[in-house]
Every structure is written in C-alpha cells, then in structure tokens.
Amino acid sequence: MTLALAAVDVDAAMDTLRSEVRAFIAEAVSAGRFVPDCDSWLAGWAPAFSAELAARGWIGMAIPREYGGSGRGSLERYVVIEELLAAGAPVAAHWIADRQIAPALLRYGTEQQKQAYLPKIASARAFFALGMSEADAGSDLAAIRTKATKVEGGWRLNGAKLWTSGGHHAHAMVVLARTCPVDAQARHSGMSQFIVDLRASEVTINPILLMSGEHHFNEVVFEDALVSDDAVLGTIGDGWKQVTAELAYERSGPERLLSTFPLLTAMFRRLEAAADASEAELAALGALLSRARSLREISMSIASALQRGEAPDVAAAVAKDLGTRFEQDVVDTALRILDGVCADPSSSDELERLLSRAALHSPGFTLRGGTNEILRGVVARGLGLR
Amino acid sequence: MSDQELTQIAHTVDAIVTRAAATDLREGGERQVDHTALKLLTEAGLRRVAVTEAAGGSDGELPHLAVVLKRLGYHAVNIALLEDHLAAELLAPHTAVAPEDMLTVSSRSDLIVAQVDGHAVVSGSCWHVPWSRTASLVVAPAKSDAGQVLVALPTAEAAITPHHNVAGEPRDHLTFNAVAPVAEVNDSGSVMKLRSRVLLYRALTMLGAGERALDLTITHVTDRTQFGSPLSRRQVVQHYIAEMFGALTAARAACDAAVSALAGGTGPTTLATSLATRIEADRMASVVARLSHQLHGAIGFTQEHPLHLSTTRLTAWRQDDLSETACALELSRLVPDLGGPWDTLTARRLQM
C-alpha cells in the first residue's frame, strides 16, 4: 500500500491571495499589532486580531456564503493559515472553531445550528473549545465517563473534561459524552456530541497551568448542566463516528508542522548574519528545511483530498506523526547548535524568546490531537498489520 | 499524460524485469549489466523515455521517466538507465546522440578544458563513475575559459581504475590526459541541470528500493511466527513499520513535488528542490535499511534472501553524487538568495 498523494499545484489566484496575506502580516508586525511567536495557534489568544482576519474574509473560508463565510474553499484557507502560522501570528482564539467546528456543523449540524453558529464563527464572534479528553480517558477516548442523561426537552450533563485548551476564553464547547452505558462488546457505541454554552452557571472552569506557568489548559466540570435537544450535534449514538471523521482535519493541517517555524526562520536569520557560522550549523538548518518541504507537500495533498470529499485517515496520521516530530526537531536543533543563547521568555532577543516558548511547549506537540504512538497504530492498521 | 498512462508504464517495466532478472547477476563481487532487461526496455521505448526521438528516445516527459526509475529501483535492476538517460537528455539538444550507444554521467570531476593548436582538449579525473566500462561516453562538468561547461568524453580514451560500491555496482575512477571531447556544451544551465537532475533521479531509484524493502518487511513480519503469533502482532514491530512507512511517505512527497516542479526549469529553485529531495531520500534510506534488517532478523542479511538487493543499494546510493550533509549545506546556502526559509518552501508556487 502506498498513499496516493498527488502533488498539488496551486493556481495563480492562490499567489495573489498569498501576497495579500503577506502584506497584511508585514504591516501588522511593523505596526506592533502582534509579536511573532511559536505555537501561536495554542498560545496566541487575540480576539482583536481574529476580528481583523474575519474582516478580510480570512476566517470561515470553507464556510459557504449563505452562512456568512467567504466560501473560497479549503485550499485557499490553507494558504491563509499557513502564512499566518509561519509568521507566528496569534490565531488561537478562532482556531478550533474555524478548523474543526465549522466543518462538523456543515456536516452534521441542523439548519438552526448552522444559522446560529456559522456566521458568528466567520465573524470571530464565537470561539470554541474541544471537549474530548478526561482524567481517565486520554489515548483511550472510548473510556470517557461524562454522561448525558435524557430529561424532558433535553439532556442533563455530568462529568469533567480535561486539558481543554482555551476553555476559559471560549464561548462554547463541543462535548463528547456517553448517552448509553458502556457495552463491553461495542465500546465505541453509545456516545454523542453536544454543543454546550461554557458561560452557563452549571459549568465550572478550573485553570490548569502548563509547566511554563501559562494558562491555556483547563478542567471543565459539568454539574447537572442542562442542554436542550437543539444542542445535540449530529445523531445520538454516532458520537464516535463523528469525532473520528473530524480527525483528518485535526491531524493534517499546517499547524502540525509549523508550530516552531518562527524559530527556524530566526535561526536562519541569525546564522546568515553571523560571519562565523559553521558548515555543521548551516547543514543542520538545511536538513530541517528539506523535511519541512516534504511535510508541507503531504499536508497540502491531504487538504486537497479532504476537499474532494475523501477521508485520508492514514495519511493524516502519518502527517501528524512526522510533522510534530519535525516541530520538536527544530527545537532540538536550536538547543544543539546555538552557542551563547539562553532561552528566556522575557528576553529582548527574538531568538531567546522564541526558543523559550518552543522548548517549553515542545512536549505537547506529539501528544495533542492523538499521541504519536496512537497514530502509528492507525498506520499499522491501514497497512493490514492489526 | 494521464495517471493511467503512468500506471501502464509501471506495469510494462514490472513485466520486463520479471522476465529478465531471474538471477542475481553478480560476479567476483561486481554486478554485470542485465542485457536482457536493457534490450526489452529499449524495445518498449522505455530506455530513453523522456529524450527526443532523434536521440533514440520516446519524446516523453519527466513523470514518465520518474515511473521507470522508481520501478527499476524497486526491482534492483542492473542497468545504467538513469545515467544513460541523463547523458542523452543533456547532449541531445546540442549534438547528435547515437540511439544504441550506452552513455554515463559523472557529477564528481576536476576536468579542465584547454586549447591546443586551436582544438579543445580535456584533462583531469572523474570519480565514482557509474558503469563506465559498459558506456562509450561520459558526460561531466569541466572548467573552461568560458566558465563551467559540459563535456562528453570517450571512455575508450580514459585510464580506468575499476571500483564498485557496496551493492556491487561499478563506480570507476577515470583519468583523461589531453583527450578531445566528442561534444562540448557551453551552457551553464546544462551544468546546473546535470547537478540537479542526477540528485532527483537517484532519489527516485532510492524511493523504489525503499518501497521494495518495506514490502518485503511487511510480508516477513506477517509470515514469521515467534512466541506463538506473527511478529506483526507486536506493537513495537507495528511502530517500526509505521516509521518506515512515514519515511517513505516523506521521500515520496518530496519526489512527487520535485517531478512536477522540475518538468522544465533550471536555476537555484530547481537545485534547491533537488537537494531537498535527495536529503529526504537519504533519510528514508537510513531508516528503511536499518529497520527492514532489524525486522528480518538473520535471514535478511544472507545472500539467499532478496532484502539485500534493496538495502545494499539504499546504502550505496547515499554515497552517490552528494552526501546528505553536503546537500543540506548547499541547500542552506541557497536560502538567503531565495528570500529566506519560508519563501524557499513556497517558491514553486510563485514560479521560478
């Protein structure tokens, strides 16, 4: 078996769009509206910047016009988001909504849900969090215990979601919950997805600080939170199928290879300026760049396969396994070759600041969105080994 | 050209090679040319598939050649098709190329062109030249007053020191002493093209060899039982296979993108693309050769098992033309002129 990933050719319209995005970024940086950073799709929560992007039609590009999007399609969306990520722009606020919730709503949402959320997502007025992992359900997602019990007119939600990025800022969350008790013979059945208002009084959000001291993660606790029947996303009992269908979107995007790209750019700049850059240092950066190129080709091929309506799960697993290890390799290379640099988040030196963020966020790259070990299992299954 | 057409080419190469290469053609540690495969490929119009008809070619395009090279790499066929094709491609626009002559190329040389009595003569050496003893001409870069040029030199005029790589493929040293070139191409684009294409073509054959090693490995771990179950049931085995598959996917993506980007151009972007592609092929070769042997156990490094046909080539080809680190260094040095790392990655889209 090989992955049928056709090399993607992007037409001239994309180049115009790319130039527009670059000009916008350059202006925003020089005007000080953002400071480039690593892992900006997790760490860069900036609603005002998101609103600027929305005003240009650069959020909700895959959302049809009738729902307030620009309807330009996922390949044009790809160009915009990869330019923003490569530049380290703060895109965290709208990231989950734009990447994952909008496609899920388009696929499974009711007309009422689409009308209610899609225009707000496209205008950067509705930010979402993902409600999947729990204390006892990490890689083994089917072990979730958050439960939705049917009541008159809706469902009563009890349980707690963990490692919820941006949960303290987001307006809503798509929660995966058990709607039937576990059937040992069919563990993946009996789960459903709900759209939950995170500002509701029965929802408690407790911060969990990262090892860097930053607040991105949360525990989100539901105590008899009432969600109406209108808030069911898709079909009751199809939660697992719906969640896994989203995975190709979640695993194959440019954010799975570009989280540390601003650091790589800064390293090139540093070595270019240094008269005494060694061949070993230059070669180390060249090797990283060649890997970035392959990863980008893989990721773009998956984007076009998704656009054609295919579900390239194995390809997406490979993309994320390789891409996130590359993100870590950038950090490791920086630590290996940069002499006289001391990573510090408050440093006035760009390289020290970027390296600090990248190094402290690095362990998460190969964990979030499915650990790389789980992904290799997906590949093995695709090759018929299990 | 359609996908169907490319698949048809792959099937034709497969069929030819299956008929021809029944035996491991190795004598005294060195491999011999598979004349049967060469003859059949020539008859099928696949030997110089992307060369003009006048030069014995089929007027095809780079994607056609890419398929042929990948499948020949997969089957570990002993012919200098890569070298013959590239030499013919480089010479055909400038000089007559005999369809039946076997040609080769050298990417490592210190040749110098001098003028003696109004005639050009070439002196110097070419190192690790593939299959030179079965080629009539070697095409190589040389220094002349006009700058870098390509010269085609008759191998019959060379002092040849036989040499071969770990796969047993000839990689000879050739020395020329005031030899008149059969052709001289005064065109820096051609020199760049040789450098760039030889890296891409080698990467394509490596990709084929890597695919074969993975196929053999999947078969082995599925068939082989230890501790009461197939090796493929073990998670660590599955992860090794996923690692090999990932490395191959990266190399394939690099090759596919390069084939579509290079169908035409020369210049620094082209060279950057080829360098990056060869780096990915080399990294794949390292991962695939190591893990395929690890998963095969002792049988895999015996002569009786076919794995070595792929893995010795993967190892040998890493040493051709430019090392992985040399490629990475050169790529890195191109980056400032290409506008930085991000512009380098996206340059294909903005045209070269």
Interface residues (C-beta under 8 A of the other chain):
Chain A: T2 L3 L5 A6 A7 D9 V10 M14 D15 R18 A86 F261 L264 T265 F268 R269 L271 E272 E279 L282 A283 A284 L285 G286 A287 L289 S290 R291 A292 R293 S294 L295 R296 E297 I298 S301 A315 V318 D321 L322 E373 L375 R376 G377 V379 A380 L383 G384 L385 R386
Chain B: E211 I218 V221 T222 S232 R233 Q235 V237 Q238 H239 I241 A242 E243 F245 G246 L248 T249 A250 A251 R252 A253 A254 D256 A257 V259 S260 L275 A276 T277 I279 E280 R283 E324 T325 A326 C327 A328 L329 E330 L331 S332 R333 V335 P336 G340 P341 W342 T344 L345 T346 R349 L350 Q351
